[in-house]
Amino acid sequence: MTTFAYSSTPAHEVAAGVVIVPIFEGGVPGPGAKDTGTVDAYAAARLTGKTGETLVVPRRGGDGFVADAVMVVGVGPKGSFDLTAMRRALGKVAPAVRRFGSAATTFPLAFSAARAADAVQAAGEGLGLGAYRFDRYKTEVTDGADLGSVVLLGSPRWDARRMKAASSRAEVLVDAVSWARDLVNTPAGDLPPAKIADAAKAMAKDAGLACTIWNETRLAEQGFGGIIGVGKGSVNPPRLIELAYTGAGKAAPIALSGKGIAFDSGGLSIKDASGMETMKCDMGGAASILAAMKAIARLKPKVNVIAAIPCSENMPSGSAQKPGDVIRHYGGTTSEVLNTDAEGRLVLADALAYLVEKDPSCIVDTATLTGACMVALGTDVAGVLGNDDALARELVRAGRDEGEPLWQLPLHADYRRLIDSKVADIKNIGKRYAGAITAAWFLNEFVGDTPWAHLDIAGPAFSEHGNDLGPAGATGFPVRTLVRFVLDRA
Protein backbone atom coordinates (compact mmCIF):
# COMPACT_ATOMS: atom_id res chain seq x y z
CA MET A 1 0.00 0.00 0.00
CA THR A 2 1.33 3.42 -0.98
CA THR A 3 1.56 5.96 1.84
CA PHE A 4 1.10 9.69 1.26
CA ALA A 5 2.46 12.73 3.07
CA TYR A 6 2.28 16.48 2.57
CA SER A 7 5.26 18.84 2.78
CA SER A 8 6.15 22.42 1.88
CA THR A 9 9.85 21.52 1.61
CA PRO A 10 11.51 22.83 -1.61
CA ALA A 11 11.76 20.18 -4.32
CA HIS A 12 15.55 19.98 -4.30
CA GLU A 13 15.56 19.22 -0.55
CA VAL A 14 13.06 16.35 -0.57
CA ALA A 15 14.38 12.85 0.10
CA ALA A 16 12.76 10.66 -2.55
CA GLY A 17 13.70 8.30 -5.32
CA VAL A 18 12.39 10.77 -7.89
CA VAL A 19 10.83 14.24 -7.92
CA ILE A 20 8.14 14.72 -10.59
CA VAL A 21 7.73 18.22 -12.04
CA PRO A 22 5.51 19.55 -14.87
CA ILE A 23 6.45 21.44 -18.03
CA PHE A 24 3.72 23.17 -20.02
CA GLU A 25 3.48 23.22 -23.80
CA GLY A 26 6.01 25.54 -25.39
CA GLY A 27 8.59 24.62 -22.77
CA VAL A 28 7.02 26.86 -20.12
CA PRO A 29 8.44 25.69 -16.76
CA GLY A 30 5.94 24.39 -14.24
CA PRO A 31 6.40 24.46 -10.45
CA GLY A 32 9.73 23.03 -9.42
CA ALA A 33 11.24 22.88 -12.91
CA LYS A 34 13.67 25.74 -12.27
CA ASP A 35 14.26 24.70 -8.67
CA THR A 36 15.40 21.26 -9.85
CA GLY A 37 17.58 22.65 -12.64
CA THR A 38 15.98 20.56 -15.38
CA VAL A 39 14.65 23.19 -17.79
CA ASP A 40 17.81 23.27 -19.92
CA ALA A 41 18.04 19.46 -20.04
CA TYR A 42 14.42 19.24 -21.16
CA ALA A 43 14.98 21.78 -23.93
CA ALA A 44 18.23 20.07 -24.98
CA ALA A 45 16.27 16.85 -25.47
CA ARG A 46 14.13 18.79 -28.00
CA LEU A 47 11.01 18.30 -25.92
CA THR A 48 8.32 20.98 -25.91
CA GLY A 49 5.89 20.15 -23.11
CA LYS A 50 3.36 18.22 -25.13
CA THR A 51 1.14 15.91 -23.15
CA GLY A 52 2.88 12.65 -22.39
CA GLU A 53 6.48 13.74 -22.97
CA THR A 54 8.84 12.65 -20.18
CA LEU A 55 12.52 13.03 -19.39
CA VAL A 56 14.37 11.54 -16.42
CA VAL A 57 17.37 13.55 -15.25
CA PRO A 58 19.73 11.89 -12.68
CA ARG A 59 20.54 14.33 -9.87
CA ARG A 60 21.94 12.37 -6.90
CA GLY A 61 24.53 14.47 -5.11
CA GLY A 62 24.39 17.28 -7.67
CA ASP A 63 24.23 20.87 -6.40
CA GLY A 64 22.95 19.77 -3.01
CA PHE A 65 20.05 17.91 -4.58
CA VAL A 66 18.74 15.14 -2.32
CA ALA A 67 16.56 12.98 -4.60
CA ASP A 68 18.07 10.43 -6.96
CA ALA A 69 16.43 11.87 -10.09
CA VAL A 70 13.93 14.32 -11.51
CA MET A 71 11.19 13.26 -13.92
CA VAL A 72 10.01 16.16 -16.08
CA VAL A 73 6.53 15.57 -17.49
CA GLY A 74 4.93 17.42 -20.39
CA VAL A 75 1.33 18.33 -19.54
CA GLY A 76 0.14 20.32 -22.58
CA PRO A 77 -1.25 23.86 -22.67
CA LYS A 78 -1.22 25.69 -19.34
CA GLY A 79 -4.70 27.09 -19.91
CA SER A 80 -6.30 23.66 -20.11
CA PHE A 81 -4.43 22.08 -17.21
CA ASP A 82 -6.99 21.14 -14.57
CA LEU A 83 -7.31 18.55 -11.80
CA THR A 84 -8.44 15.82 -14.19
CA ALA A 85 -5.50 16.53 -16.50
CA MET A 86 -3.15 16.37 -13.51
CA ARG A 87 -4.53 13.04 -12.32
CA ARG A 88 -4.12 11.61 -15.80
CA ALA A 89 -0.62 12.98 -16.32
CA LEU A 90 0.63 11.59 -13.03
CA GLY A 91 -1.25 8.34 -13.49
CA LYS A 92 0.33 7.80 -16.89
CA VAL A 93 3.90 8.11 -15.54
CA ALA A 94 3.22 6.21 -12.31
CA PRO A 95 4.21 2.76 -13.66
CA ALA A 96 7.64 4.17 -14.58
CA VAL A 97 7.88 5.91 -11.20
CA ARG A 98 7.41 2.61 -9.33
CA ARG A 99 11.00 1.54 -9.99
CA PHE A 100 12.26 4.43 -7.83
CA GLY A 101 10.37 3.10 -4.81
CA SER A 102 9.39 6.56 -3.56
CA ALA A 103 8.41 9.83 -5.19
CA ALA A 104 7.62 13.48 -4.55
CA THR A 105 5.80 15.86 -6.85
CA THR A 106 5.40 19.61 -7.26
CA PHE A 107 2.25 19.23 -9.39
CA PRO A 108 -0.14 20.62 -6.73
CA LEU A 109 1.74 23.94 -6.87
CA ALA A 110 0.32 24.50 -10.36
CA PHE A 111 -2.98 25.45 -8.70
CA SER A 112 -4.11 28.43 -6.64
CA ALA A 113 -4.43 28.39 -2.88
CA ALA A 114 -8.21 28.15 -3.27
CA ARG A 115 -7.80 24.79 -5.03
CA ALA A 116 -4.82 23.62 -3.02
CA ALA A 117 -6.52 20.87 -0.99
CA ASP A 118 -8.22 19.42 -4.05
CA ALA A 119 -4.92 19.59 -5.94
CA VAL A 120 -3.01 17.75 -3.22
CA GLN A 121 -5.67 15.04 -3.10
CA ALA A 122 -5.88 14.72 -6.90
CA ALA A 123 -2.10 14.45 -7.28
CA GLY A 124 -2.05 11.63 -4.76
CA GLU A 125 -4.92 9.87 -6.51
CA GLY A 126 -3.19 10.12 -9.87
CA LEU A 127 0.09 8.60 -8.70
CA GLY A 128 -1.50 5.99 -6.45
CA LEU A 129 -4.06 4.75 -8.96
CA GLY A 130 -1.66 4.84 -11.88
CA ALA A 131 0.82 2.70 -9.95
CA TYR A 132 -1.78 -0.02 -9.30
CA ARG A 133 -1.16 -3.50 -10.62
CA PHE A 134 -2.81 -6.88 -10.13
CA ASP A 135 -0.16 -9.59 -10.02
CA ARG A 136 -1.66 -12.05 -7.53
CA TYR A 137 -1.67 -14.86 -10.07
CA LYS A 138 1.76 -14.14 -11.58
CA THR A 139 4.42 -16.71 -10.73
CA GLU A 140 7.09 -14.08 -11.42
CA VAL A 141 6.75 -10.30 -11.17
CA THR A 142 9.08 -8.55 -13.61
CA ASP A 143 7.94 -4.92 -13.71
CA GLY A 144 9.73 -3.53 -10.67
CA ALA A 145 9.01 -2.57 -7.09
CA ASP A 146 5.83 -1.09 -5.68
CA LEU A 147 5.53 2.64 -5.10
CA GLY A 148 6.04 2.73 -1.34
CA SER A 149 5.62 6.41 -0.51
CA VAL A 150 4.67 9.72 -2.10
CA VAL A 151 5.32 13.25 -0.83
CA LEU A 152 2.90 15.86 -2.17
CA LEU A 153 4.60 19.26 -2.25
CA GLY A 154 2.87 22.57 -1.64
CA SER A 155 3.46 26.14 -0.57
CA PRO A 156 4.48 27.30 2.94
CA ARG A 157 1.58 29.76 2.65
CA TRP A 158 -1.01 26.98 2.44
CA ASP A 159 -2.86 25.68 5.51
CA ALA A 160 -0.71 22.68 6.44
CA ARG A 161 -3.47 20.99 8.42
CA ARG A 162 -5.88 21.08 5.49
CA MET A 163 -3.20 19.84 3.11
CA LYS A 164 -2.28 16.94 5.39
CA ALA A 165 -5.96 16.01 5.59
CA ALA A 166 -6.11 16.08 1.78
CA SER A 167 -3.08 13.80 1.49
CA SER A 168 -4.70 11.44 4.01
CA ARG A 169 -7.90 11.40 1.92
CA ALA A 170 -5.83 10.51 -1.13
CA GLU A 171 -4.30 7.59 0.76
CA VAL A 172 -7.71 6.34 1.91
CA LEU A 173 -9.22 6.64 -1.56
CA VAL A 174 -6.32 4.99 -3.38
CA ASP A 175 -6.48 2.10 -0.93
CA ALA A 176 -10.26 1.75 -1.34
CA VAL A 177 -10.22 1.96 -5.14
CA SER A 178 -7.34 -0.53 -5.31
CA TRP A 179 -9.32 -2.94 -3.14
CA ALA A 180 -12.37 -2.58 -5.40
CA ARG A 181 -10.13 -3.30 -8.39
CA ASP A 182 -8.69 -6.36 -6.66
CA LEU A 183 -12.18 -7.72 -5.96
CA VAL A 184 -13.31 -7.32 -9.56
CA ASN A 185 -10.04 -8.58 -11.05
CA THR A 186 -10.12 -11.77 -8.98
CA PRO A 187 -11.32 -14.69 -11.13
CA ALA A 188 -14.94 -15.60 -10.48
CA GLY A 189 -13.97 -19.15 -9.55
CA ASP A 190 -12.13 -17.75 -6.54
CA LEU A 191 -14.77 -15.19 -5.53
CA PRO A 192 -18.31 -16.63 -5.45
CA PRO A 193 -20.99 -14.76 -3.47
CA ALA A 194 -20.00 -16.33 -0.15
CA LYS A 195 -16.37 -15.23 -0.62
CA ILE A 196 -17.47 -11.69 -1.48
CA ALA A 197 -19.44 -11.72 1.77
CA ASP A 198 -16.39 -12.99 3.66
CA ALA A 199 -14.28 -10.18 2.23
CA ALA A 200 -16.95 -7.66 3.23
CA LYS A 201 -17.14 -9.07 6.75
CA ALA A 202 -13.36 -8.89 7.20
CA MET A 203 -13.28 -5.33 5.87
CA ALA A 204 -16.14 -4.28 8.15
CA LYS A 205 -14.41 -5.68 11.20
CA ASP A 206 -11.20 -3.85 10.35
CA ALA A 207 -12.95 -0.56 9.49
CA GLY A 208 -15.44 -0.55 12.36
CA LEU A 209 -18.62 -1.03 10.33
CA ALA A 210 -21.65 -3.00 11.47
CA CYS A 211 -22.06 -6.00 9.17
CA THR A 212 -24.79 -8.60 8.69
CA ILE A 213 -24.59 -11.38 6.10
CA TRP A 214 -27.86 -12.92 4.90
CA ASN A 215 -27.48 -16.50 3.64
CA GLU A 216 -29.73 -18.24 1.12
CA THR A 217 -32.02 -19.72 3.78
CA ARG A 218 -32.75 -16.38 5.39
CA LEU A 219 -33.15 -14.69 2.01
CA ALA A 220 -35.71 -17.28 0.95
CA GLU A 221 -37.59 -17.04 4.24
CA GLN A 222 -37.81 -13.24 3.98
CA GLY A 223 -38.97 -13.24 0.36
CA PHE A 224 -35.92 -11.96 -1.53
CA GLY A 225 -37.16 -13.60 -4.71
CA GLY A 226 -34.90 -11.71 -7.11
CA ILE A 227 -31.65 -12.60 -5.36
CA ILE A 228 -32.76 -16.22 -4.90
CA GLY A 229 -34.14 -16.51 -8.44
CA VAL A 230 -30.95 -15.34 -10.14
CA GLY A 231 -28.84 -17.62 -7.96
CA LYS A 232 -30.97 -20.77 -8.50
CA GLY A 233 -28.85 -22.08 -11.36
CA SER A 234 -25.55 -21.99 -9.48
CA VAL A 235 -23.98 -24.37 -6.96
CA ASN A 236 -22.72 -21.22 -5.22
CA PRO A 237 -25.61 -19.82 -3.15
CA PRO A 238 -26.40 -16.10 -3.00
CA ARG A 239 -25.76 -13.63 -0.20
CA LEU A 240 -26.95 -10.19 0.86
CA ILE A 241 -24.35 -7.99 2.55
CA GLU A 242 -25.71 -5.36 4.94
CA LEU A 243 -23.35 -2.65 6.23
CA ALA A 244 -23.88 0.39 8.44
CA TYR A 245 -21.75 3.41 9.33
CA THR A 246 -23.00 5.73 12.09
CA GLY A 247 -21.54 9.21 12.19
CA ALA A 248 -24.58 11.39 12.93
CA GLY A 249 -26.66 9.84 15.68
CA LYS A 250 -30.25 9.14 14.63
CA ALA A 251 -30.24 11.19 11.40
CA ALA A 252 -31.74 9.58 8.30
CA PRO A 253 -29.01 7.63 6.50
CA ILE A 254 -27.77 7.78 2.95
CA ALA A 255 -28.48 4.33 1.47
CA LEU A 256 -26.24 2.60 -1.07
CA SER A 257 -26.55 -0.57 -3.12
CA GLY A 258 -24.53 -2.24 -5.85
CA LYS A 259 -25.08 -5.08 -8.26
CA GLY A 260 -23.06 -8.09 -7.15
CA ILE A 261 -23.28 -10.72 -9.87
CA ALA A 262 -20.19 -12.78 -9.08
CA PHE A 263 -20.26 -14.21 -12.61
CA ASP A 264 -22.78 -13.63 -15.35
CA SER A 265 -23.12 -16.37 -17.94
CA GLY A 266 -26.52 -14.96 -18.89
CA GLY A 267 -28.26 -17.92 -17.32
CA LEU A 268 -30.46 -19.90 -19.72
CA SER A 269 -30.51 -16.80 -21.96
CA ILE A 270 -26.83 -17.55 -22.29
CA LYS A 271 -24.33 -15.01 -23.56
CA ASP A 272 -22.12 -15.54 -26.57
CA ALA A 273 -18.69 -16.81 -25.50
CA SER A 274 -17.01 -13.58 -26.56
CA GLY A 275 -19.39 -11.65 -24.32
CA MET A 276 -18.79 -13.86 -21.31
CA GLU A 277 -15.03 -13.92 -20.82
CA THR A 278 -14.86 -10.76 -18.70
CA MET A 279 -18.07 -11.32 -16.76
CA LYS A 280 -16.24 -11.52 -13.45
CA CYS A 281 -16.61 -7.74 -13.73
CA ASP A 282 -20.38 -7.95 -13.22
CA MET A 283 -19.91 -7.42 -9.50
CA GLY A 284 -18.25 -4.05 -10.16
CA GLY A 285 -21.21 -2.23 -8.61
CA ALA A 286 -20.99 -4.29 -5.43
CA ALA A 287 -17.22 -3.76 -5.26
CA SER A 288 -17.66 0.01 -5.62
CA ILE A 289 -20.12 0.13 -2.71
CA LEU A 290 -17.96 -2.08 -0.50
CA ALA A 291 -14.92 0.10 -1.21
CA ALA A 292 -16.87 3.33 -0.69
CA MET A 293 -18.05 2.06 2.69
CA LYS A 294 -14.47 1.18 3.60
CA ALA A 295 -13.32 4.71 2.75
CA ILE A 296 -16.26 6.34 4.52
CA ALA A 297 -15.53 4.40 7.69
CA ARG A 298 -11.90 5.57 7.64
CA LEU A 299 -12.73 9.21 6.85
CA LYS A 300 -15.44 9.40 9.54
CA PRO A 301 -17.81 12.03 8.11
CA LYS A 302 -20.68 13.27 10.27
CA VAL A 303 -23.39 11.39 8.41
CA ASN A 304 -25.05 7.98 8.56
CA VAL A 305 -24.61 5.57 5.65
CA ILE A 306 -26.13 2.12 5.15
CA ALA A 307 -25.65 -0.38 2.35
CA ALA A 308 -27.45 -3.49 1.13
CA ILE A 309 -25.42 -5.35 -1.48
CA PRO A 310 -27.02 -8.36 -3.27
CA CYS A 311 -24.65 -11.06 -4.53
CA SER A 312 -25.70 -13.95 -6.79
CA GLU A 313 -24.09 -16.03 -9.52
CA ASN A 314 -26.06 -16.27 -12.78
CA MET A 315 -25.51 -19.73 -14.25
CA PRO A 316 -27.44 -22.14 -16.51
CA SER A 317 -28.45 -25.51 -15.07
CA GLY A 318 -31.45 -27.71 -14.51
CA SER A 319 -32.40 -25.63 -11.50
CA ALA A 320 -31.96 -22.22 -13.15
CA GLN A 321 -34.87 -19.83 -13.51
CA LYS A 322 -36.44 -19.99 -16.95
CA PRO A 323 -37.55 -17.33 -19.40
CA GLY A 324 -41.23 -16.77 -18.64
CA ASP A 325 -40.91 -17.46 -14.90
CA VAL A 326 -42.52 -15.02 -12.48
CA ILE A 327 -40.69 -14.14 -9.27
CA ARG A 328 -41.92 -12.29 -6.19
CA HIS A 329 -39.51 -9.64 -4.90
CA TYR A 330 -38.98 -8.45 -1.36
CA GLY A 331 -42.06 -6.40 -0.52
CA GLY A 332 -44.38 -8.35 -2.81
CA THR A 333 -43.95 -6.87 -6.31
CA THR A 334 -43.89 -9.56 -9.02
CA SER A 335 -41.80 -9.54 -12.18
CA GLU A 336 -41.88 -11.67 -15.31
CA VAL A 337 -38.40 -12.83 -16.28
CA LEU A 338 -38.39 -12.73 -20.08
CA ASN A 339 -34.59 -12.70 -20.34
CA THR A 340 -32.42 -14.28 -17.65
CA ASP A 341 -29.49 -12.14 -18.82
CA ALA A 342 -31.30 -9.06 -17.52
CA GLU A 343 -30.57 -10.30 -14.01
CA GLY A 344 -28.89 -7.34 -12.33
CA ARG A 345 -32.14 -5.43 -11.96
CA LEU A 346 -33.74 -8.49 -10.35
CA VAL A 347 -31.25 -8.65 -7.47
CA LEU A 348 -31.08 -4.86 -7.08
CA ALA A 349 -34.87 -4.68 -6.84
CA ASP A 350 -34.84 -6.72 -3.63
CA ALA A 351 -32.08 -4.61 -2.11
CA LEU A 352 -33.78 -1.33 -3.01
CA ALA A 353 -37.11 -2.45 -1.57
CA TYR A 354 -35.33 -3.46 1.63
CA LEU A 355 -33.46 -0.15 1.91
CA VAL A 356 -36.68 1.87 1.51
CA GLU A 357 -37.88 0.37 4.80
CA LYS A 358 -34.92 2.04 6.55
CA ASP A 359 -36.35 5.52 5.75
CA PRO A 360 -33.15 6.83 4.12
CA SER A 361 -32.66 10.41 2.99
CA CYS A 362 -31.82 9.05 -0.46
CA ILE A 363 -30.76 5.86 -2.23
CA VAL A 364 -27.92 5.55 -4.74
CA ASP A 365 -27.22 2.30 -6.57
CA THR A 366 -24.39 1.36 -8.91
CA ALA A 367 -24.47 -1.43 -11.47
CA THR A 368 -22.82 -2.72 -14.61
CA LEU A 369 -26.38 -2.93 -15.81
CA THR A 370 -26.87 -2.42 -19.55
CA GLY A 371 -24.97 -2.55 -22.80
CA ALA A 372 -27.47 0.07 -23.96
CA CYS A 373 -25.85 2.64 -21.70
CA MET A 374 -22.49 1.87 -23.31
CA VAL A 375 -24.03 2.37 -26.74
CA ALA A 376 -25.29 5.77 -25.61
CA LEU A 377 -22.29 7.02 -23.61
CA GLY A 378 -19.33 4.85 -24.58
CA THR A 379 -16.83 3.29 -22.21
CA ASP A 380 -15.70 6.39 -20.28
CA VAL A 381 -18.98 7.90 -19.07
CA ALA A 382 -21.56 6.44 -16.68
CA GLY A 383 -25.26 7.13 -16.98
CA VAL A 384 -27.32 8.62 -14.15
CA LEU A 385 -31.06 8.04 -13.98
CA GLY A 386 -33.52 8.47 -11.16
CA ASN A 387 -36.59 10.12 -9.71
CA ASP A 388 -34.84 13.19 -8.26
CA ASP A 389 -33.01 15.64 -10.54
CA ALA A 390 -31.34 17.45 -7.63
CA LEU A 391 -29.81 14.19 -6.41
CA ALA A 392 -28.64 13.37 -9.93
CA ARG A 393 -27.00 16.79 -10.19
CA GLU A 394 -25.19 16.22 -6.88
CA LEU A 395 -23.72 13.00 -8.24
CA VAL A 396 -22.77 14.53 -11.58
CA ARG A 397 -20.96 17.33 -9.71
CA ALA A 398 -19.17 14.86 -7.43
CA GLY A 399 -18.09 12.88 -10.48
CA ARG A 400 -16.82 16.00 -12.19
CA ASP A 401 -14.79 16.94 -9.12
CA GLU A 402 -13.25 13.46 -9.02
CA GLY A 403 -12.63 13.10 -12.75
CA GLU A 404 -15.23 10.31 -13.06
CA PRO A 405 -17.66 11.61 -15.71
CA LEU A 406 -21.40 11.02 -15.31
CA TRP A 407 -24.19 12.07 -17.65
CA GLN A 408 -27.85 12.24 -16.71
CA LEU A 409 -30.23 10.32 -18.94
CA PRO A 410 -34.00 10.97 -18.83
CA LEU A 411 -36.40 8.69 -17.00
CA HIS A 412 -38.83 9.39 -19.84
CA ALA A 413 -42.38 8.82 -18.57
CA ASP A 414 -43.76 7.34 -21.79
CA TYR A 415 -41.24 4.48 -21.62
CA ARG A 416 -42.66 3.14 -18.36
CA ARG A 417 -45.31 1.23 -20.32
CA LEU A 418 -42.54 -0.73 -22.08
CA ILE A 419 -42.09 -2.87 -18.96
CA ASP A 420 -45.79 -3.64 -18.49
CA SER A 421 -46.37 -7.39 -18.21
CA LYS A 422 -49.47 -9.38 -19.13
CA VAL A 423 -48.92 -11.88 -16.32
CA ALA A 424 -47.06 -9.99 -13.57
CA ASP A 425 -46.70 -6.46 -12.20
CA ILE A 426 -43.75 -5.74 -14.50
CA LYS A 427 -41.39 -7.56 -16.87
CA ASN A 428 -37.61 -7.41 -16.73
CA ILE A 429 -36.94 -6.20 -20.28
CA GLY A 430 -38.52 -3.73 -22.65
CA LYS A 431 -38.05 -3.45 -26.37
CA ARG A 432 -34.70 -3.12 -28.17
CA TYR A 433 -34.37 0.62 -27.80
CA ALA A 434 -33.88 2.74 -24.64
CA GLY A 435 -32.61 -0.29 -22.70
CA ALA A 436 -30.84 1.79 -20.05
CA ILE A 437 -34.03 3.77 -19.41
CA THR A 438 -36.38 0.79 -19.23
CA ALA A 439 -33.95 -0.93 -16.85
CA ALA A 440 -34.09 2.15 -14.63
CA TRP A 441 -37.88 2.17 -14.81
CA PHE A 442 -37.82 -1.40 -13.51
CA LEU A 443 -35.72 -0.32 -10.51
CA ASN A 444 -37.93 2.72 -9.97
CA GLU A 445 -40.80 0.38 -9.08
CA PHE A 446 -39.01 -0.54 -5.85
CA VAL A 447 -38.00 2.85 -4.39
CA GLY A 448 -41.37 4.48 -3.89
CA ASP A 449 -41.08 8.21 -3.12
CA THR A 450 -37.56 7.98 -1.72
CA PRO A 451 -35.13 10.21 -3.67
CA TRP A 452 -33.16 7.73 -5.76
CA ALA A 453 -30.41 7.74 -8.38
CA HIS A 454 -29.09 4.81 -10.38
CA LEU A 455 -25.56 4.84 -11.84
CA ASP A 456 -25.20 2.56 -14.86
CA ILE A 457 -21.44 1.94 -14.86
CA ALA A 458 -21.32 -0.77 -17.53
CA GLY A 459 -18.82 1.23 -19.60
CA PRO A 460 -16.29 2.74 -17.18
CA ALA A 461 -16.19 -0.03 -14.53
CA PHE A 462 -13.87 -2.25 -16.58
CA SER A 463 -11.25 -1.23 -19.12
CA GLU A 464 -10.28 -3.70 -21.84
CA HIS A 465 -7.00 -1.97 -22.63
CA GLY A 466 -6.27 0.20 -19.59
CA ASN A 467 -6.18 3.98 -19.30
CA ASP A 468 -4.08 6.73 -17.74
CA LEU A 469 -5.23 5.83 -14.24
CA GLY A 470 -4.61 2.11 -14.36
CA PRO A 471 -3.90 -1.04 -16.35
CA ALA A 472 -6.40 -3.20 -18.20
CA GLY A 473 -9.08 -4.61 -15.95
CA ALA A 474 -11.19 -3.13 -13.18
CA THR A 475 -11.09 0.65 -12.70
CA GLY A 476 -12.82 1.05 -9.34
CA PHE A 477 -15.31 3.50 -10.86
CA PRO A 478 -17.20 5.23 -9.16
CA VAL A 479 -15.75 4.78 -5.64
CA ARG A 480 -14.24 8.27 -5.53
CA THR A 481 -17.48 9.86 -6.75
CA LEU A 482 -19.55 8.09 -4.10
CA VAL A 483 -17.19 9.12 -1.31
CA ARG A 484 -17.11 12.73 -2.55
CA PHE A 485 -20.92 12.72 -2.66
CA VAL A 486 -21.14 11.49 0.93
CA LEU A 487 -18.49 13.94 2.17
CA ASP A 488 -20.25 16.82 0.40
CA ARG A 489 -23.53 15.85 2.07
CA ALA A 490 -21.84 15.60 5.46
Order of alpha helices (4+ residues) and beta strands (2+ residues): beta-beta-beta-alpha-beta-beta-alpha-beta-alpha-beta-alpha-alpha-beta-alpha-alpha-beta-beta-beta-alpha-beta-beta-beta-alpha-beta-alpha-beta-alpha-beta-beta-alpha-beta-beta-beta-alpha
